[in-house]
Amino acid sequence: MKRSIYVKNFVSTAVTLLLSFLVLGSMFSMWSYRTLTSARRDSMAGAARETLKYLAAQNRYYGSGIADLETRMALSMLSRASGFDIIIADAEGVVVSCSDEQFICPHIGKRISEEVTRALLAGGEVSAAAFSEVYGERRFAVGSLILGEDYAGTYVEGYLFVSVGFNEMSGMWRRFSANFALLSSAVMCIAFVISLLTTKRQAAAINEMARAARRFARGDFSARAEVSGREDELGELALSFNAMAEAMERSETRRRELIANVSHELKTPMTVIAGFADGILDGTVPKESETKYLSVISSETRRLSRLVRSLMDVSRLSYAEGTEATAEVFDIAELIRVTLAGMLPKLEAKGMDISTELPEEPVSVLGEKDAVTQVVYNLLDNAVKFAREQSELRVVLWKQGERAFIAIEDEGETIPAREMPLIFDRFHKTDRSRGTYREGVGLGLYIVKTILDRHNEDIYVASKDGVTRFTFTMRIAPSPRSALIKGVTPPKNPPRPDTSEREAEPPV
């Protein structure tokens, strides 16, 4: 039978409390008995000393003996004051006086055990637990010698015993223990109730997270654990679970969007390829038009190839997500020149001019060179795609503080303000606003943003009056004098370029 953590925790706490109180109660019981016994012994010893002093004073001033009526009356008074029974035995151990207020005392005439008298003679003052010869029951007693003096010196005139019954001693201890047990039981019941409520509250939070986890496992990614204002470890666990659930929900949403977008992007070229290929095969397409349609098939095939390469880049970047890019030093100005040289055929095809403002001296930056090359290439390719023919492509590089700023500007259609926050999303295209270019797959700017995020760099977009500018940052490498400083993590908030144009920051 499965036992819940609620039952296990409560039983464990209850057993621990019970054992703790049993051990504490046993130790307290022994300590209280010893303490009570020691206190009573001290009290009886004190009563015995006071009685001896009183007897000595009576004998000195009134000549009273240990068996006289005055002595019995004094013993009765002292017994009432101290709460103990007092008897006096003569030198032979026979009881001659008693604190009993009865005229005929049943204890007088009885003999004290020789073992007790010998012990008193040997030690002067002893305690005796066995006193049944006189009282007919076991008693707790303290005995002292009564000494007299004559011409021959000091002699033993008798024995004094102060005693109390064991039943009375145990009764006091039992009452004391009963009060402690009652108080302990009340404390233990309160502890049980608190443990029950605390365990139930903890188990409820765990059960809530378990229910949310089961819903999450069944595919309900909207499931969340109720935090209920908890600030303990369970609250942190619930917050962590909710954070994980939100991340998984976002990941699942992105996965579904990616599948839908990829399916959409694959559907169009595949439909075109299949349609024209079937037309050529079944003779629907005239012989003189086959070359034209084969060129369309070839174009769509290259488009599929570009889509596959872009998806591989996205997959590679997703695999590296959460890790920082490798820091290496390279000249960003030279990288831009080399990338521009590779773009010349596309620029010439559209009759575009190039305007560059690049420093003559090297501008060394920190980053992963191949990844930054892809950033520059994608931004240049994006600018060429959407620029007007016979327009100018402008590339500017400048330094500001600890950052190098690279701006790529083209002349074309203005990006609508409503689309500015979306241009870095996967498969987002601005074809409707900036042209009718169909070759793109909507992943270039997403790849740019992902690479720059890994570098802890920023990218900004401004589009106004037909001029669109993309500006991104790179951290400048340390100078040779400070080259010992390596592995520096770029700051999260680099300085932004000075611009008066309307800008759109990519969503975080």
C-alpha positions in Angstrom: 0.0 0.0 0.0 1.4 3.4 -1.0 1.9 5.7 1.9 1.9 9.4 1.1 4.7 11.8 2.2 2.1 13.5 4.3 1.5 10.3 6.4 5.2 9.4 6.5 6.2 12.9 7.6 3.6 13.1 10.2 4.3 9.6 11.6 8.0 10.4 11.7 7.4 13.7 13.5 5.0 12.1 15.9 7.3 9.2 16.7 10.2 11.6 17.2 8.2 13.8 19.5 6.9 10.8 21.5 10.4 9.3 21.9 11.8 12.7 22.9 9.2 13.2 25.5 9.6 9.6 26.8 13.4 10.1 27.2 12.9 13.6 28.7 10.2 12.3 31.0 12.4 9.4 32.2 15.4 11.6 32.8 13.2 14.2 34.6 11.5 11.5 36.7 14.9 10.2 37.9 16.2 13.6 38.5 13.1 14.8 40.3 13.1 11.7 42.6 16.8 12.2 43.5 16.3 15.9 44.0 13.2 15.4 46.2 14.9 12.6 48.2 18.0 14.8 48.8 15.9 17.7 49.8 13.8 15.6 52.3 17.0 14.1 53.7 18.5 17.6 54.3 15.2 18.7 55.9 15.2 15.7 58.3 18.8 16.1 59.2 18.1 19.8 60.0 15.1 18.7 62.1 17.2 16.2 63.9 19.9 18.8 64.7 17.3 21.3 66.0 15.7 18.6 68.1 19.0 17.7 69.7 19.6 21.3 70.5 16.2 21.6 72.1 16.7 18.4 74.2 20.1 19.6 75.3 18.6 23.0 76.4 15.7 21.3 78.3 18.1 19.0 80.1 20.4 21.9 81.0 17.8 24.2 82.3 15.0 21.9 83.5 16.8 18.6 84.0 14.3 16.8 81.6 15.3 13.3 80.6 14.7 11.6 77.2 11.7 9.7 78.5 10.0 12.5 80.4 6.5 13.8 79.5 8.0 17.3 78.8 10.3 15.6 76.2 7.3 13.9 74.5 5.4 17.2 74.3 8.4 18.9 72.8 8.7 16.1 70.2 5.1 16.5 69.3 5.5 20.2 68.8 8.7 19.8 66.7 6.9 17.0 64.7 4.0 19.3 63.8 6.5 22.1 62.8 8.7 19.9 60.6 6.1 17.5 59.3 8.3 14.4 60.3 7.8 11.7 62.9 10.3 11.8 65.7 11.2 9.0 68.2 13.9 8.6 70.9 15.4 5.3 71.9 17.6 4.7 75.0 21.1 3.4 74.9 19.7 -0.2 74.5 17.7 0.8 71.4 14.3 0.7 73.1 11.9 3.4 72.2 11.3 5.6 75.2 9.7 8.7 73.7 7.7 9.5 70.6 6.1 12.5 68.8 2.8 10.7 68.6 0.1 12.8 70.4 -1.7 9.7 71.7 -1.4 9.3 75.5 -0.5 5.6 75.1 2.0 5.6 72.1 2.2 2.2 70.3 5.8 2.8 69.4 7.2 3.1 73.0 8.8 -0.1 74.2 9.7 -1.4 70.7 13.4 -2.0 69.9 15.4 -0.5 67.2 17.4 -2.9 65.0 20.9 -3.5 66.3 22.1 -3.0 62.7 20.8 0.6 62.8 22.3 1.4 66.2 25.7 -0.1 65.3 25.7 2.1 62.1 24.9 5.2 64.2 27.7 4.3 66.7 30.1 3.9 63.8 29.2 7.0 61.9 27.5 9.3 64.3 24.7 10.2 61.9 23.3 7.8 59.3 20.2 7.3 57.1 18.2 4.1 57.4 15.7 2.9 54.8 14.5 0.0 56.8 12.5 1.0 59.9 9.7 -1.6 60.0 10.6 -2.8 63.6 8.9 0.3 65.1 6.3 1.5 62.5 5.5 -1.7 60.8 6.5 -0.2 57.4 9.5 0.8 55.4 10.4 4.4 56.1 13.0 7.0 55.1 14.8 8.0 58.3 17.7 10.0 59.6 19.3 9.0 62.9 21.6 10.8 65.4 23.2 10.0 68.7 22.0 11.6 71.9 25.1 12.2 74.0 25.3 12.8 77.7 28.1 13.9 80.1 29.1 12.7 83.6 32.1 12.6 85.7 33.6 9.9 83.5 33.1 11.9 80.3 30.8 11.7 77.3 28.5 8.7 76.9 25.7 7.6 74.5 22.4 8.4 76.3 20.1 7.4 73.5 19.3 7.6 69.8 17.1 10.2 67.9 15.3 9.2 64.7 13.5 11.6 62.4 11.5 9.7 59.7 8.8 9.9 57.0 6.9 7.1 55.3 7.9 5.9 51.8 4.3 6.2 50.7 4.3 9.9 51.6 7.6 10.4 49.8 6.4 8.6 46.7 3.1 10.4 46.9 4.8 13.8 46.6 7.0 12.5 43.8 4.0 11.0 42.0 2.1 14.3 42.2 5.1 16.2 41.0 5.5 13.7 38.1 1.8 13.8 37.3 1.9 17.5 36.9 4.9 17.2 34.6 3.3 14.4 32.6 0.1 16.6 32.2 2.1 19.6 31.1 4.2 17.4 28.7 1.1 15.8 27.2 -0.4 19.2 26.6 2.8 20.4 24.9 3.0 17.2 22.9 -0.6 17.5 21.7 0.1 21.1 20.6 3.2 19.9 18.8 1.2 17.1 17.1 -1.3 19.6 15.9 1.3 22.0 14.6 3.2 19.1 13.0 -0.1 17.9 11.4 -0.9 21.4 10.0 2.6 22.0 8.8 3.0 18.6 7.2 -0.4 19.0 5.6 0.5 22.4 4.2 3.8 21.0 2.8 2.1 18.0 1.4 -0.6 20.2 -0.3 2.1 22.2 -2.0 3.9 19.0 -3.2 0.6 17.5 -4.4 -0.2 20.7 -6.3 3.2 20.5 -8.0 2.6 16.8 -8.7 -0.8 17.6 -10.3 0.8 20.3 -12.4 3.6 18.0 -13.4 1.1 15.3 -14.5 -0.8 17.8 -16.6 2.4 19.0 -18.0 3.4 15.4 -18.9 0.1 14.9 -20.7 0.9 17.9 -23.0 -0.9 20.7 -21.1 2.0 23.2 -21.2 -0.2 25.8 -19.5 -0.1 23.9 -16.2 1.4 25.9 -13.3 2.0 25.2 -9.7 0.3 27.5 -7.2 2.9 29.5 -5.2 0.4 31.1 -2.7 2.9 33.6 -1.4 5.3 30.9 -0.1 8.8 32.2 0.6 10.4 28.9 1.7 12.1 26.1 -0.2 8.8 24.7 -1.5 7.9 28.2 -2.8 11.3 28.4 -4.6 10.6 24.9 -6.0 7.2 26.0 -7.3 8.7 29.1 -8.8 11.4 27.0 -10.4 8.8 24.6 -11.8 6.8 27.4 -13.2 9.9 29.0 -14.8 10.7 25.6 -16.3 7.1 25.2 -17.5 7.1 28.7 -19.1 10.4 27.9 -20.8 9.0 24.6 -22.1 5.8 26.3 -23.2 7.8 28.9 -25.1 10.0 26.2 -26.6 7.0 24.1 -27.6 5.3 27.2 -29.1 8.5 28.0 -31.1 8.8 24.4 -32.2 5.2 24.4 -33.5 5.7 27.7 -35.2 9.0 26.4 -36.7 7.2 23.3 -38.0 4.4 25.4 -39.4 6.7 27.9 -41.0 9.1 25.2 -42.4 6.1 23.3 -43.8 4.8 26.5 -45.4 8.2 27.4 -46.8 8.7 23.9 -48.2 5.2 23.6 -49.6 5.4 26.4 -52.2 8.7 25.4 -54.0 7.8 21.7 -53.8 4.4 22.4 -55.3 6.0 24.5 -58.1 8.7 21.8 -58.7 6.2 19.0 -58.7 3.7 20.8 -60.9 6.2 21.9 -63.6 8.0 18.5 -63.5 4.7 16.6 -64.0 3.7 19.1 -66.8 7.0 18.4 -68.6 6.6 14.6 -68.1 3.0 14.3 -69.3 3.5 16.7 -72.2 1.2 19.4 -70.9 4.1 21.9 -71.1 5.0 22.6 -74.7 8.5 21.6 -75.9 9.5 25.2 -76.6 8.6 26.2 -73.0 10.5 23.3 -71.2 13.7 25.3 -70.8 11.7 28.2 -69.2 10.0 25.9 -66.7 13.2 23.9 -66.0 14.8 27.2 -65.0 11.9 27.8 -62.6 12.4 24.3 -61.2 16.2 25.0 -60.8 15.4 28.3 -59.1 13.0 26.7 -56.6 15.5 23.9 -56.0 18.2 26.4 -55.1 15.6 28.1 -52.8 15.0 24.8 -51.1 18.8 24.4 -50.7 19.1 27.8 -49.1 16.3 27.0 -46.7 18.0 23.8 -45.7 21.3 25.6 -45.1 19.5 28.3 -43.1 17.7 25.7 -41.0 21.1 24.0 -40.3 22.5 27.3 -39.1 19.5 27.9 -36.9 19.9 24.3 -35.5 23.6 25.0 -34.8 22.9 28.3 -33.1 20.1 26.7 -31.0 22.5 24.0 -29.9 25.0 26.7 -28.8 22.3 28.8 -27.1 23.2 29.8 -23.6 26.9 29.7 -24.2 29.1 32.7 -25.0 30.9 33.0 -28.2 34.7 32.2 -28.4 36.6 35.5 -27.9 39.3 36.0 -30.6 40.8 39.3 -31.8 40.3 40.3 -35.5 40.1 43.4 -37.6 36.4 44.2 -38.2 37.3 46.7 -40.9 39.2 44.1 -42.9 36.4 41.6 -42.4 33.9 44.1 -43.8 36.1 44.8 -46.9 36.4 41.1 -47.6 32.7 40.5 -47.2 31.9 43.4 -49.5 34.2 42.0 -52.1 32.1 38.8 -52.1 28.9 40.8 -52.5 30.1 42.7 -55.7 28.3 40.4 -58.2 25.0 41.0 -56.5 25.6 44.7 -56.2 26.6 44.9 -59.9 23.5 42.9 -60.9 21.3 45.6 -59.4 23.6 48.5 -60.5 24.2 49.6 -57.0 27.0 51.8 -55.7 29.0 51.3 -52.5 29.8 54.0 -50.1 32.1 53.0 -47.2 33.5 55.0 -44.2 36.0 52.6 -42.8 39.1 53.7 -40.8 42.4 53.1 -42.5 43.9 51.8 -39.3 42.8 48.3 -38.0 39.9 48.2 -35.6 40.5 45.1 -33.5 37.4 43.6 -31.8 36.7 40.6 -29.7 34.4 37.8 -31.0 34.0 34.7 -33.1 35.2 35.7 -36.5 33.3 33.3 -38.6 30.0 34.1 -36.8 30.6 37.9 -37.1 31.3 37.3 -40.8 27.9 35.7 -41.2 26.3 38.7 -39.4 27.9 41.1 -41.8 27.1 39.0 -44.8 23.4 38.5 -43.8 23.0 42.2 -43.2 24.6 43.1 -46.5 22.6 40.5 -48.3 19.4 41.7 -46.7 20.2 45.3 -47.7 20.9 44.3 -51.3 17.7 42.3 -51.5 15.4 45.2 -50.5 17.3 48.1 -51.9 16.1 49.9 -55.1 18.1 49.4 -58.2 20.7 52.0 -59.1 20.7 53.0 -55.4 23.6 53.3 -52.9 24.6 50.9 -50.2 26.4 52.7 -47.4 28.6 51.0 -44.8 30.0 52.9 -41.8 32.4 51.8 -39.0 33.2 54.0 -36.0 34.4 53.7 -32.4 32.5 55.0 -29.4 33.9 54.3 -25.9 34.7 50.6 -25.6 32.5 49.6 -28.6 32.8 49.6 -32.4 29.6 50.4 -34.2 28.9 49.0 -37.7 26.0 50.5 -39.7 24.7 49.1 -43.0 22.3 51.5 -44.8 20.2 50.9 -47.9 17.6 52.9 -49.8 14.3 51.2 -50.4 10.8 51.0 -48.9 10.3 52.1 -45.3 9.6 49.4 -42.8 6.2 50.0 -41.2 6.3 50.7 -37.5 4.1 47.8 -36.7 6.6 45.4 -38.2 9.7 46.8 -36.5 9.5 44.6 -33.4 9.0 41.5 -35.6 11.8 41.7 -38.1 14.2 39.5 -36.0 11.6 36.7 -35.6 12.1 33.4 -37.5 10.4 33.3 -40.9 9.2 36.9 -40.6 9.3 38.7 -44.0 8.6 42.2 -44.9 7.9 41.4 -48.5 4.6 43.3 -48.5 6.2 46.5 -47.3 9.6 46.5 -48.9 9.3 44.6 -52.2 8.3 41.4 -53.8 11.5 39.5 -53.2 10.7 35.8 -52.9 14.2 34.2 -52.6 14.5 34.8 -48.8 13.3 32.4 -46.2 13.0 34.8 -43.3 15.9 33.4 -41.2 18.7 35.8 -42.0 17.9 38.5 -39.4 17.0 35.8 -36.9 20.4 34.3 -37.3 22.0 37.8 -37.0 20.2 38.5 -33.7 21.0 35.0 -32.3 24.7 35.4 -33.0 24.9 38.9 -31.5 23.0 37.7 -28.4 25.7 35.0 -27.9 28.3 37.8 -28.1 26.3 39.9 -25.6 26.0 42.6 -28.3 23.1 44.7 -29.5 21.6 45.5 -32.8 19.4 48.5 -33.7 17.1 49.3 -36.6 16.0 52.6 -37.9 13.8 53.1 -41.0 12.6 56.5 -42.2 11.9 58.1 -45.5 12.9 55.1 -47.5 16.3 54.7 -45.7 16.8 51.7 -43.5 19.8 51.3 -41.3 20.9 48.3 -39.2 23.6 49.1 -36.6 25.3 46.5 -34.4 28.0 46.7 -31.8 31.3 44.8 -31.2 33.6 45.1 -28.2 36.9 46.6 -29.0 39.9 44.3 -28.1 42.3 45.5 -25.4 45.3 47.5 -26.5 48.7 45.7 -26.5 49.6 47.3 -23.2 46.5 45.7 -21.6 46.6 42.5 -23.5 47.0 40.5 -20.3 43.3 41.1 -19.6 41.7 38.2 -21.4 38.3 36.5 -21.4 36.5 39.8 -20.6 32.8 39.3 -20.8 31.2 42.2 -22.9 28.7 44.3 -20.8 25.0 43.7 -21.2 24.2 47.3 -22.0 26.7 48.8 -24.5 26.4 52.5 -25.4 23.9 53.2 -28.1 24.8 55.1 -31.3 23.8 58.7 -31.5 20.8 59.0 -33.9 17.8 61.1 -34.1 15.9 58.6 -36.2 13.1 56.4 -35.0 14.6 53.1 -33.8 13.3 49.7 -33.0 15.1 47.5 -30.5 14.7 43.8 -31.0 12.6 42.1 -28.4 14.5 40.6 -25.5 
